[in-house]
Amino acid sequence: MFDVPLVMKTPPFLLLATLVFWGWQSGFLLAGAIMGAVLESARFIRARWDLAEEDFRRIWHFCMLLVLALVVFSFAANQENGGFTGLLHSSAAEATRSVGLSATAFLRWLPMTLFLVIVAQTFNEREAIPLSAISFFALRRRRQTGAPDRHVNVSYPYFIVCLFSAGIHANQATHTYFFGQALLIVWALWFLRSRRFGIAAWLGALVLVLGIAFVGHLGIGQLRQALAGYNAQWMARFMRQRTDPMVSFTSIGQIGEVKLSPRIVIRLEPKDGGAPPEYLRETSYRIYRPATQSWLSSFSKTNEFDPLQAEVDPSTWLLLPGKTNTSAADIACYLNGWSAELSTPEGLLPLPTGSGRLEKLPVFSLKTSRNGAVKAAGPGLVMFDARYGPGATMDTPPDSTHFDLDVPTNEIPALDRVIAEMNISGASEERKLLAVRNFFTDKFTYSTWQGKDKLAGTNETVVGRFLLNSRSGHCEYFATATVLLLRQLKIPARYAVGYVVHEKSGHGYVVRGRDAHAWCLAWDGRHKTWVDFDTTPGSWVAEEGKRASPLEWLSDLSSWIRFQFSKFWWGQSNFRQYLFWALVPVLVLLLIRIVFRRGRKRRAQLKAGNSSAAISWPGLDSEFYLLERKLAARDVPRSSGEPLSDWLTRALADPALADLRGPLQELLRLHYGHRFDPRGLSGKEREALTREAKVCLDALARR
């Protein structure tokens, strides 16, 4: 009476071998062996369940919820290596190393999440699953057309899932997976081979296909490496503009308005209720090139960064040993570059002046330069604590190269005229610095607009015109002019770039793209350290704020969403653990509902006095059960486990029921069709069952 499943069963012990292979490749060998043994034990255990379509649908929904939880969790964890111990204890560094696999890592766990489905099928009486229980389209079609449901054996699809999941593992440059997969596929196909072709032809075609597959397998590693780096580089495109530690091209001399983005690029929160740092410096430059209006870190083209070793705690980095750090701030920023060497995001960290120690910074490498820059390679988003204080900085002091005193010769005439105007020849260093600050404060204004005025002559420079004529410009004008002016006064100076912190948001502060700033570093000869010396008028912050759009809140919302997604993507939040543990009780409750649903329903129906409906099965509404009770009342009860056909033959042995033997045998046939045939009864047959059962019941009542 059963229909043939749409998919055939796998050959003996194939699933056991496949699950062991999956466990071996994925780090779950014990789990794979146990799962395989459970499935193959059905060949020796005869006990079976009688699961209805609704039972399978609940099991399927439970497994889909597990898959959903796994997808979310794997994107948050981003683990390259499998294993139970790494499931809940992956560091941010481990998360970042496997970011290239984050989109497919959840496939490694699919054999476990779908295991309940294959177990329910294996120990079901039919050894197949109703198609409508796992397919929305089949369910809708059956409900709309009334067509009988079909059943499918999912052993081979589960076999394919296990093989595919076994391939989601760290690439060790071996061929173990390929040959193991090939062996299992040959095992599976051997029982499905066409009998129209001989063994030699079948084996020849198989060898040809495996040969082609092996050639493709040899290049899979290179493709994986290319894909591993792509999504990290793709994410970096959404971050703040990259700062080049070697050269900074300014907007000095450009006509028009300098426009900067309102996008939030850094989030900062002072520790212990302290004040925020005024500046977040990324790097500084020493050599000015008027021809290109750019600043260079040095003439050398070699790497100026030296690697820094982490402390015992791999997320703690000591920048200045022995430095007294009186303040601390929690900083969140993006690494907007790319390290070809490590195949990870890379960028300069925006740090408070005088930073001596970085904590909770899980990066692969940290490098420092003589210009005070700190380059990190790690996750695309980093969140760390910067401890800082007044005094020493990472910048090297002025050296014998005199780069920190170098002034282009064509800038000297304008600088000398300004010095003469300030009348500070022979003054002390402190007085010189005060005079320079007052000079820019009293006689200059901030402006992001530069007009079309041409240089007065061939000897006039852009900086010279700014100092002597226009006396209006943006921060790059002020920073460049101040550095050159101090150098002409024999005070070592450098050009610094970074951000200004001023906009409060909640408990912390936000830094936007338009808060990017340039200022001067001046050498304090008495204390032997570099100090921030900013001559840009303080009104520049308000001027930039005036240009904010009324719809800036939309940009802030977008930045917040991007920030939350980046935390999730780069493993910088505990969201995955919270989500995992929040889903556990939901999954447990759903499983309990599936397992104990029948028992609760039986007790409720018995309590209501409807013992005949205590068990749910197809054909429960058959009127033949009324005839069974009526005949049992004539002292012919049905024994436990006795087939209906045998019991009816025994009951009809009574001569008084001889005229009902034919109708009752026909009713039993209709009942069997209603109870067991997946196609069910037609409308006329169902009406006949109801009608004839009533006739027989009336006849029995009269007797």
LUMGU-943185 format. One record per residue (C-alpha): residue in one letter; residue number from 1; x, y, z. Coordinates in steps of 0.02 Angstrom, whole numbers, always signed. Example, Ala and Ser with C-alpha at 12.3 -4.5 7.8 and 13.67 -1.06 7.14 Angstrom:
  type  seq       X       Y       Z
     a    1    +615    -225    +390
     s    2    +684     -53    +357
***
This chain:
  type  seq       X       Y       Z
     m    1      +0      +0      +0
     f    2    +153    +117     +12
     d    3    +213    +224    -133
     v    4    +392    +209    -193
     p    5    +504    +349    -122
     l    6    +566    +477    -248
     v    7    +748    +445    -200
     m    8    +824    +276    -160
     k    9    +916    +226      -3
     t   10   +1105    +230      +7
     p   11   +1198     +64      +6
     p   12   +1244     -16    +173
     f   13   +1370     +76    +282
     l   14   +1399    +216    +155
     l   15   +1330    +349    +272
     l   16   +1438    +282    +415
     a   17   +1595    +297    +308
     t   18   +1543    +469    +245
     l   19   +1509    +538    +419
     v   20   +1674    +470    +484
     f   21   +1761    +553    +336
     w   22   +1669    +716    +371
     g   23   +1715    +709    +555
     w   24   +1897    +675    +512
     q   25   +1909    +822    +392
     s   26   +1810    +944    +500
     g   27   +1880    +905    +672
     f   28   +1725    +812    +733
     l   29   +1786    +633    +713
     l   30   +1701    +566    +869
     a   31   +1537    +652    +828
     g   32   +1542    +587    +649
     a   33   +1575    +409    +706
     i   34   +1431    +413    +832
     m   35   +1310    +488    +705
     g   36   +1356    +358    +575
     a   37   +1338    +216    +701
     v   38   +1164    +278    +750
     l   39   +1106    +277    +569
     e   40   +1178    +107    +527
     s   41   +1107     +31    +687
     a   42    +936     +35    +602
     r   43    +993    -118    +502
     f   44    +996    -218    +665
     i   45    +862    -130    +769
     r   46    +685    -173    +712
     a   47    +592     -44    +818
     r   48    +513     +92    +713
     w   49    +412    +251    +738
     d   50    +248    +291    +655
     l   51    +281    +475    +617
     a   52    +148    +578    +531
     e   53    +175    +722    +411
     e   54    +153    +849    +552
     d   55    +292    +764    +652
     f   56    +412    +777    +507
     r   57    +364    +958    +479
     r   58    +404   +1001    +660
     i   59    +571    +910    +650
     w   60    +611   +1000    +488
     h   61    +568   +1171    +564
     f   62    +678   +1130    +713
     c   63    +824   +1089    +599
     m   64    +797   +1247    +496
     l   65    +802   +1348    +657
     l   66    +967   +1263    +698
     v   67   +1032   +1307    +524
     l   68    +980   +1489    +547
     a   69   +1068   +1496    +715
     l   70   +1221   +1418    +636
     v   71   +1224   +1545    +493
     v   72   +1216   +1692    +613
     f   73   +1342   +1615    +732
     s   74   +1468   +1568    +598
     f   75   +1467   +1743    +524
     a   76   +1503   +1812    +697
     a   77   +1634   +1682    +743
     n   78   +1726   +1670    +576
     q   79   +1830   +1521    +634
     e   80   +1945   +1437    +513
     n   81   +1974   +1279    +614
     g   82   +1836   +1165    +674
     g   83   +1817   +1079    +839
     f   84   +1699   +1094    +986
     t   85   +1823   +1188   +1097
     g   86   +1838   +1328    +972
     l   87   +1652   +1351    +952
     l   88   +1629   +1471   +1097
     h   89   +1808   +1529   +1124
     s   90   +1872   +1611    +965
     s   91   +1977   +1767    +980
     a   92   +1956   +1916    +866
     a   93   +2121   +1872    +783
     e   94   +2062   +1696    +745
     a   95   +1900   +1769    +681
     t   96   +1991   +1882    +561
     r   97   +2106   +1747    +492
     s   98   +1955   +1653    +429
     v   99   +1856   +1800    +363
     g  100   +1874   +1732    +186
     l  101   +1777   +1577    +241
     s  102   +1644   +1667    +341
     a  103   +1514   +1654    +202
     t  104   +1527   +1463    +196
     a  105   +1592   +1410    +367
     f  106   +1418   +1361    +426
     l  107   +1415   +1222    +295
     r  108   +1540   +1126    +400
     w  109   +1406   +1099    +532
     l  110   +1261   +1054    +417
     p  111   +1274    +864    +443
     m  112   +1242    +893    +628
     t  113   +1100   +1016    +605
     l  114   +1009    +901    +483
     f  115   +1045    +743    +581
     l  116    +873    +736    +664
     v  117    +789    +731    +493
     i  118    +890    +583    +432
     v  119    +867    +491    +599
     a  120    +679    +517    +593
     q  121    +675    +449    +416
     t  122    +787    +300    +456
     f  123    +681    +243    +604
     n  124    +513    +283    +526
     e  125    +403    +140    +468
     r  126    +402    +206    +291
     e  127    +589    +252    +286
     a  128    +541    +407    +188
     i  129    +486    +586    +222
     p  130    +327    +668    +158
     l  131    +381    +792     +25
     s  132    +258    +921     +90
     a  133    +344    +918    +260
     i  134    +506    +989    +188
     s  135    +445   +1083     +36
     f  136    +330   +1234     +45
     f  137    +286   +1216    -139
     a  138    +236   +1033    -120
     l  139    +130   +1079     +31
     r  140     +43   +1221     -61
     r  141     +13   +1110    -213
     r  142     -63    +973    -108
     r  143    -177   +1095     -17
     q  144    -232   +1180    -177
     t  145    -259   +1028    -287
     g  146    -293    +894    -159
     a  147    -163    +784    -245
     p  148     -91    +643    -139
     d  149     +72    +678     -51
     r  150    +233    +599    -111
     h  151    +372    +532      -2
     v  152    +558    +556     -27
     n  153    +707    +464     +45
     v  154    +840    +596     +83
     s  155    +986    +476    +111
     y  156   +1078    +525     -49
     p  157   +1050    +713     -25
     y  158   +1117    +695    +152
     f  159   +1266    +600     +83
     i  160   +1303    +746     -35
     v  161   +1286    +872    +107
     c  162   +1411    +774    +212
     l  163   +1536    +766     +70
     f  164   +1521    +951     +36
     s  165   +1536    +996    +220
     a  166   +1692    +889    +234
     g  167   +1773   +1004    +107
     i  168   +1747   +1159    +216
     h  169   +1910   +1146    +311
     a  170   +2080   +1226    +318
     n  171   +2178   +1195    +159
     q  172   +2333   +1095    +208
     a  173   +2395   +1078     +29
     t  174   +2362    +890     +31
     h  175   +2252    +781     -79
     t  176   +2171    +684     +64
     y  177   +2001    +760     +41
     f  178   +1999    +736    -146
     f  179   +2042    +550    -142
     g  180   +1927    +516      +6
     q  181   +1784    +604     -83
     a  182   +1820    +510    -244
     l  183   +1817    +342    -153
     l  184   +1649    +378     -71
     i  185   +1573    +440    -234
     v  186   +1630    +282    -325
     w  187   +1554    +179    -183
     a  188   +1387    +270    -201
     l  189   +1384    +265    -392
     w  190   +1427     +81    -402
     f  191   +1253     +32    -344
     l  192   +1172    +156    -464
     r  193   +1270    +113    -621
     s  194   +1176     +78    -779
     r  195   +1166    -105    -826
     r  196   +1164     -61   -1012
     f  197   +1352     -32   -1012
     g  198   +1490    -152    -964
     i  199   +1602    -133    -812
     a  200   +1752     -82    -920
     a  201   +1656     +62   -1003
     w  202   +1589    +121    -836
     l  203   +1761    +118    -754
     g  204   +1840    +207    -902
     a  205   +1714    +349    -894
     l  206   +1739    +360    -707
     v  207   +1929    +372    -721
     l  208   +1911    +509    -853
     v  209   +1795    +612    -743
     l  210   +1906    +590    -590
     g  211   +2059    +642    -691
     i  212   +1975    +802    -747
     a  213   +1917    +835    -570
     f  214   +2093    +811    -501
     v  215   +2163    +940    -622
     g  216   +2033   +1064    -560
     h  217   +2073   +1017    -380
     l  218   +2254   +1071    -402
     g  219   +2200   +1252    -431
     i  220   +2070   +1262    -294
     g  221   +2196   +1325    -165
     q  222   +2244   +1477    -267
     l  223   +2061   +1519    -298
     r  224   +2025   +1506    -113
     q  225   +2168   +1624     -71
     a  226   +2103   +1751    -195
     l  227   +1928   +1741    -123
     a  228   +1994   +1746     +55
     g  229   +2064   +1919     +30
     y  230   +1927   +1990     -77
     n  231   +1790   +2015     +51
     a  232   +1909   +2096    +175
     q  233   +1967   +2219     +42
     w  234   +1786   +2246      -7
     m  235   +1742   +2291    +172
     a  236   +1889   +2412    +182
     r  237   +1813   +2517     +42
     f  238   +1675   +2573    +159
     m  239   +1795   +2642    +289
     r  240   +1878   +2812    +309
     q  241   +2001   +2879    +181
     r  242   +2173   +2801    +194
     t  243   +2319   +2901    +263
     d  244   +2485   +2864    +178
     p  245   +2626   +2864    +307
     m  246   +2754   +2906    +172
     v  247   +2677   +3057     +86
     s  248   +2533   +3179    +114
     f  249   +2467   +3277     -34
     t  250   +2385   +3437     +27
     s  251   +2248   +3542     -51
     i  252   +2356   +3698     -39
     g  253   +2340   +3803    -196
     q  254   +2186   +3716    -261
     i  255   +2044   +3827    -320
     g  256   +1871   +3803    -248
     e  257   +1803   +3736     -85
     v  258   +1877   +3593     +14
     k  259   +1736   +3474     +56
     l  260   +1752   +3336    +184
     s  261   +1633   +3194    +225
     p  262   +1511   +3199    +373
     r  263   +1530   +3011    +394
     i  264   +1579   +2953    +568
     v  265   +1749   +2869    +555
     i  266   +1805   +2855    +737
     r  267   +1711   +2828    +900
     l  268   +1793   +2872   +1065
     e  269   +1744   +2861   +1248
     p  270   +1855   +2929   +1387
     k  271   +1889   +2812   +1532
     d  272   +1844   +2850   +1713
     g  273   +1743   +3004   +1665
     g  274   +1896   +3099   +1606
     a  275   +1909   +3228   +1468
     p  276   +1938   +3169   +1289
     p  277   +2104   +3195   +1202
     e  278   +2106   +3351   +1094
     y  279   +2198   +3269    +948
     l  280   +2207   +3095    +875
     r  281   +2368   +3092    +775
     e  282   +2402   +2965    +638
     t  283   +2576   +3018    +582
     s  284   +2690   +3166    +545
     y  285   +2800   +3220    +399
     r  286   +2968   +3308    +390
     i  287   +3004   +3362    +211
     y  288   +2902   +3492    +117
     r  289   +2895   +3492     -74
     p  290   +2822   +3657    -141
     a  291   +2816   +3594    -321
     t  292   +2685   +3462    -277
     q  293   +2619   +3543    -116
     s  294   +2656   +3383     -23
     w  295   +2744   +3323    +133
     l  296   +2860   +3172    +142
     s  297   +2910   +3070    +292
     s  298   +3089   +3058    +225
     f  299   +3188   +3038     +66
     s  300   +3205   +2851     +95
     k  301   +3093   +2735      -4
     t  302   +3123   +2589    +113
     n  303   +3003   +2534    +249
     e  304   +3023   +2653    +396
     f  305   +2920   +2546    +514
     d  306   +2995   +2432    +646
     p  307   +2895   +2284    +715
     l  308   +2839   +2293    +896
     q  309   +2824   +2141   +1008
     a  310   +2666   +2115   +1110
     e  311   +2672   +2088   +1297
     v  312   +2630   +1923   +1381
     d  313   +2450   +1965   +1344
     p  314   +2448   +1963   +1152
     s  315   +2322   +2107   +1148
     t  316   +2432   +2225   +1250
     w  317   +2566   +2331   +1164
     l  318   +2693   +2441   +1254
     l  319   +2738   +2592   +1148
     l  320   +2842   +2690   +1275
     p  321   +2918   +2586   +1417
     g  322   +2916   +2678   +1582
     k  323   +2792   +2809   +1521
     t  324   +2669   +2876   +1650
     n  325   +2496   +2867   +1573
     t  326   +2373   +2974   +1668
     s  327   +2226   +2960   +1548
     a  328   +2140   +2826   +1446
     a  329   +2012   +2818   +1307
     d  330   +1919   +2679   +1219
     i  331   +1941   +2701   +1031
     a  332   +1852   +2615    +887
     c  333   +1919   +2644    +712
     y  334   +1939   +2558    +544
     l  335   +2097   +2490    +463
     n  336   +2071   +2557    +289
     g  337   +2223   +2488    +198
     w  338   +2276   +2314    +146
     s  339   +2430   +2212    +190
     a  340   +2486   +2107     +43
     e  341   +2610   +2018    +157
     l  342   +2481   +1960    +285
     s  343   +2326   +1966    +173
     t  344   +2232   +2065    +305
     p  345   +2170   +2244    +327
     e  346   +2304   +2367    +380
     g  347   +2308   +2550    +429
     l  348   +2373   +2687    +542
     l  349   +2296   +2701    +715
     p  350   +2232   +2873    +768
     l  351   +2310   +2893    +941
     p  352   +2306   +3029   +1074
     t  353   +2465   +3130   +1093
     g  354   +2583   +3044   +1214
     s  355   +2509   +2869   +1198
     g  356   +2619   +2747   +1292
     r  357   +2518   +2587   +1300
     l  358   +2381   +2503   +1199
     e  359   +2268   +2372   +1277
     k  360   +2134   +2253   +1212
     l  361   +2205   +2272   +1036
     p  362   +2199   +2098    +955
     v  363   +2299   +2124    +795
     f  364   +2424   +2016    +704
     s  365   +2563   +2143    +699
     l  366   +2601   +2318    +760
     k  367   +2739   +2429    +689
     t  368   +2801   +2600    +739
     s  369   +2894   +2733    +640
     r  370   +3015   +2872    +688
     n  371   +2877   +2997    +648
     g  372   +2761   +2932    +783
     a  373   +2650   +2827    +670
     v  374   +2581   +2659    +728
     k  375   +2529   +2538    +591
     a  376   +2418   +2390    +636
     a  377   +2373   +2236    +534
     g  378   +2221   +2140    +592
     p  379   +2031   +2149    +584
     g  380   +1953   +2285    +479
     l  381   +1879   +2363    +636
     v  382   +1984   +2379    +794
     m  383   +1922   +2428    +966
     f  384   +2054   +2459   +1098
     d  385   +2105   +2560   +1250
     a  386   +2239   +2693   +1225
     r  387   +2330   +2749   +1382
     y  388   +2419   +2915   +1366
     g  389   +2486   +3064   +1461
     p  390   +2591   +3221   +1443
     g  391   +2776   +3210   +1409
     a  392   +2870   +3091   +1295
     t  393   +2803   +3036   +1127
     m  394   +2857   +2900   +1006
     d  395   +2932   +3028    +885
     t  396   +3120   +3029    +870
     p  397   +3206   +3192    +919
     p  398   +3284   +3305    +787
     d  399   +3441   +3224    +716
     s  400   +3592   +3272    +614
     t  401   +3498   +3264    +449
     h  402   +3421   +3434    +488
     f  403   +3258   +3380    +404
     d  404   +3163   +3461    +548
     l  405   +3244   +3629    +508
     d  406   +3241   +3619    +319
     v  407   +3154   +3763    +228
     p  408   +3139   +3772     +38
     t  409   +3240   +3920     -24
     n  410   +3096   +3997    -121
     e  411   +2994   +4010     +41
     i  412   +3127   +4103    +139
     p  413   +3091   +4283     +77
     a  414   +2908   +4277    +134
     l  415   +2956   +4196    +299
     d  416   +3086   +4329    +335
     r  417   +2961   +4468    +301
     v  418   +2840   +4390    +425
     i  419   +2976   +4371    +557
     a  420   +3022   +4553    +532
     e  421   +2839   +4601    +552
     m  422   +2830   +4507    +717
     n  423   +2994   +4589    +775
     i  424   +3057   +4437    +870
     s  425   +3237   +4427    +812
     g  426   +3344   +4367    +956
     a  427   +3194   +4325   +1066
     s  428   +3185   +4168   +1173
     e  429   +3105   +4010   +1110
     e  430   +2952   +4035   +1221
     r  431   +2927   +4212   +1158
     k  432   +2947   +4158    +978
     l  433   +2813   +4025    +997
     l  434   +2695   +4149   +1081
     a  435   +2725   +4279    +946
     v  436   +2690   +4154    +807
     r  437   +2529   +4097    +890
     n  438   +2470   +4276    +915
     f  439   +2517   +4321    +736
     f  440   +2401   +4188    +662
     t  441   +2264   +4221    +791
     d  442   +2256   +4409    +764
     k  443   +2284   +4424    +577
     f  444   +2216   +4266    +495
     t  445   +2046   +4189    +466
     y  446   +1988   +4013    +426
     s  447   +1914   +3976    +256
     t  448   +1885   +3821    +151
     w  449   +1866   +3925      -8
     q  450   +2012   +3978    -117
     g  451   +1982   +4100    -259
     k  452   +2062   +4118    -430
     d  453   +2196   +4245    -382
     k  454   +2357   +4216    -476
     l  455   +2528   +4224    -399
     a  456   +2601   +4400    -407
     g  457   +2762   +4343    -487
     t  458   +2874   +4197    -523
     n  459   +2955   +4212    -351
     e  460   +2792   +4211    -253
     t  461   +2737   +4044    -181
     v  462   +2569   +3982    -123
     v  463   +2627   +3984     +58
     g  464   +2703   +4157     +34
     r  465   +2540   +4226     -34
     f  466   +2448   +4151    +114
     l  467   +2567   +4231    +238
     l  468   +2578   +4403    +157
     n  469   +2419   +4431     +58
     s  470   +2264   +4321     +76
     r  471   +2293   +4272    +259
     s  472   +2145   +4154    +245
     g  473   +2143   +3966    +216
     h  474   +2109   +3796    +288
     c  475   +2211   +3695    +413
     e  476   +2339   +3633    +286
     y  477   +2389   +3814    +251
     f  478   +2409   +3853    +436
     a  479   +2503   +3693    +475
     t  480   +2623   +3709    +329
     a  481   +2656   +3894    +357
     t  482   +2681   +3867    +544
     v  483   +2806   +3725    +519
     l  484   +2908   +3826    +395
     l  485   +2901   +3983    +503
     l  486   +2961   +3892    +658
     r  487   +3101   +3811    +560
     q  488   +3155   +3980    +496
     l  489   +3161   +4033    +679
     k  490   +3277   +3883    +712
     i  491   +3143   +3785    +806
     p  492   +3127   +3605    +742
     a  493   +2951   +3570    +680
     r  494   +2853   +3436    +589
     y  495   +2687   +3427    +495
     a  496   +2559   +3317    +586
     v  497   +2395   +3245    +522
     g  498   +2250   +3163    +611
     y  499   +2084   +3215    +687
     v  500   +2014   +3336    +815
     v  501   +1895   +3268    +948
     h  502   +1755   +3388    +994
     e  503   +1581   +3317    +956
     k  504   +1498   +3232   +1103
     s  505   +1380   +3087   +1070
     g  506   +1299   +2992   +1214
     h  507   +1432   +2940   +1338
     g  508   +1572   +2966   +1213
     y  509   +1625   +3064   +1060
     v  510   +1615   +3040    +873
     v  511   +1744   +3096    +746
     r  512   +1687   +3132    +569
     g  513   +1779   +3140    +405
     r  514   +1767   +3330    +411
     d  515   +1859   +3328    +578
     a  516   +2019   +3278    +486
     h  517   +2151   +3405    +532
     a  518   +2331   +3457    +504
     w  519   +2437   +3547    +632
     c  520   +2617   +3579    +683
     l  521   +2729   +3482    +802
     a  522   +2857   +3595    +886
     w  523   +3012   +3535    +976
     d  524   +3019   +3588   +1158
     g  525   +3205   +3607   +1185
     r  526   +3191   +3626   +1372
     h  527   +3089   +3467   +1402
     k  528   +3162   +3374   +1253
     t  529   +2995   +3322   +1181
     w  530   +2874   +3362   +1040
     v  531   +2718   +3463   +1079
     d  532   +2561   +3501    +978
     f  533   +2567   +3679    +912
     d  534   +2406   +3718    +819
     t  535   +2385   +3892    +746
     t  536   +2225   +3859    +648
     p  537   +2090   +3975    +717
     g  538   +1974   +3885    +836
     s  539   +1828   +3943    +732
     w  540   +1867   +3810    +603
     v  541   +1766   +3680    +699
     a  542   +1612   +3792    +700
     e  543   +1638   +3836    +517
     e  544   +1642   +3653    +468
     g  545   +1488   +3621    +575
     k  546   +1390   +3756    +483
     r  547   +1408   +3657    +323
     a  548   +1320   +3507    +400
     s  549   +1165   +3451    +305
     p  550    +994   +3448    +392
     l  551    +988   +3266    +342
     e  552   +1151   +3225    +428
     w  553   +1054   +3113    +549
     l  554   +1030   +2994    +403
     s  555   +1218   +2987    +378
     d  556   +1238   +2956    +565
     l  557   +1111   +2815    +559
     s  558   +1202   +2739    +412
     s  559   +1369   +2755    +503
     w  560   +1296   +2674    +659
     i  561   +1226   +2528    +558
     r  562   +1394   +2509    +470
     f  563   +1482   +2513    +638
     q  564   +1370   +2380    +714
     f  565   +1387   +2271    +560
     s  566   +1577   +2293    +564
     k  567   +1581   +2241    +747
     f  568   +1480   +2088    +701
     w  569   +1582   +2051    +544
     w  570   +1754   +2070    +622
     g  571   +1713   +1977    +783
     q  572   +1725   +2132    +895
     s  573   +1564   +2100    +993
     n  574   +1492   +1963   +1102
     f  575   +1333   +1963   +1000
     r  576   +1366   +1788    +934
     q  577   +1376   +1716   +1110
     y  578   +1220   +1807   +1167
     l  579   +1128   +1749   +1013
     f  580   +1187   +1570   +1034
     w  581   +1132   +1557   +1215
     a  582    +968   +1646   +1178
     l  583    +928   +1517   +1045
     v  584    +966   +1368   +1157
     p  585    +803   +1376   +1259
     v  586    +702   +1405   +1100
     l  587    +777   +1250   +1020
     v  588    +752   +1147   +1179
     l  589    +569   +1198   +1195
     l  590    +537   +1157   +1012
     l  591    +620    +987   +1031
     i  592    +517    +949   +1187
     r  593    +360    +997   +1093
     i  594    +404    +877    +953
     v  595    +450    +731   +1066
     f  596    +311    +747   +1194
     r  597    +171    +817   +1087
     r  598     +85    +650   +1068
     g  599     +89    +614   +1255
     r  600     +13    +782   +1301
     k  601    -123    +763   +1170
     r  602    -163    +585   +1228
     r  603    -181    +642   +1409
     a  604    -289    +791   +1361
     q  605    -405    +684   +1257
     l  606    -418    +548   +1388
     k  607    -460    +681   +1517
     a  608    -597    +745   +1402
     g  609    -667    +569   +1386
     n  610    -623    +551   +1203
     s  611    -513    +398   +1218
     s  612    -549    +348   +1040
     a  613    -452    +501    +980
     a  614    -306    +480   +1098
     i  615    -191    +426    +957
     s  616    -169    +529    +801
     w  617    -145    +440    +636
     p  618    -209    +453    +457
     g  619    -384    +380    +442
     l  620    -429    +415    +623
     d  621    -603    +471    +569
     s  622    -644    +304    +487
     e  623    -818    +243    +534
     f  624    -753     +65    +535
     y  625    -691     +93    +714
     l  626    -873    +116    +766
     l  627    -912     -54    +690
     e  628    -762    -128    +782
     r  629    -830     -70    +950
     k  630   -1005    -129    +907
     l  631    -944    -304    +861
     a  632    -830    -310   +1014
     a  633    -984    -281   +1120
     r  634   -1049    -449   +1056
     d  635    -910    -535   +1158
     v  636    -787    -540   +1013
     p  637    -652    -416   +1069
     r  638    -499    -388    +962
     s  639    -337    -451   +1037
     s  640    -185    -339   +1055
     g  641     -86    -340    +892
     e  642    -219    -442    +801
     p  643    -242    -384    +620
     l  644    -414    -316    +580
     s  645    -437    -444    +441
     d  646    -407    -591    +559
     w  647    -518    -518    +694
     l  648    -660    -483    +572
     t  649    -654    -662    +507
     r  650    -669    -724    +686
     a  651    -811    -604    +727
     l  652    -911    -651    +571
     a  653    -906    -834    +619
     d  654   -1069    -799    +711
     p  655   -1209    -871    +599
     a  656   -1319    -724    +648
     l  657   -1203    -609    +550
     a  658   -1194    -711    +391
     d  659   -1289    -581    +289
     l  660   -1166    -444    +342
     r  661   -1006    -535    +292
     g  662    -999    -461    +117
     p  663   -1036    -279    +167
     l  664    -915    -287    +315
     q  665    -772    -358    +206
     e  666    -800    -217     +82
     l  667    -799     -89    +223
     l  668    -634    -162    +286
     r  669    -559    -139    +113
     l  670    -615     +42    +109
     h  671    -549     +68    +285
     y  672    -376      +1    +238
     g  673    -371    +118     +90
     h  674    -420    +265    +199
     r  675    -295    +216    +334
     f  676    -140    +164    +236
     d  677    -150    +214     +53
     p  678     -53    +380     +29
     r  679    -173    +422    -112
     g  680    -320    +405      +6
     l  681    -499    +373     -50
     s  682    -591    +462    -187
     g  683    -742    +567    -140
     k  684    -865    +431    -191
     e  685    -769    +296     -96
     r  686    -764    +404     +60
     e  687    -952    +431     +49
     a  688    -978    +244     +24
     l  689    -877    +207    +182
     t  690    -985    +324    +284
     r  691   -1149    +268    +209
     e  692   -1120     +80    +216
     a  693   -1048     +89    +391
     k  694   -1208    +173    +450
     v  695   -1313     +37    +367
     c  696   -1213    -100    +454
     l  697   -1222      -9    +621
     d  698   -1411      +2    +607
     a  699   -1421    -183    +564
     l  700   -1313    -229    +715
     a  701   -1418    -118    +827
     r  702   -1577    -209    +777
     r  703   -1497    -374    +826
***
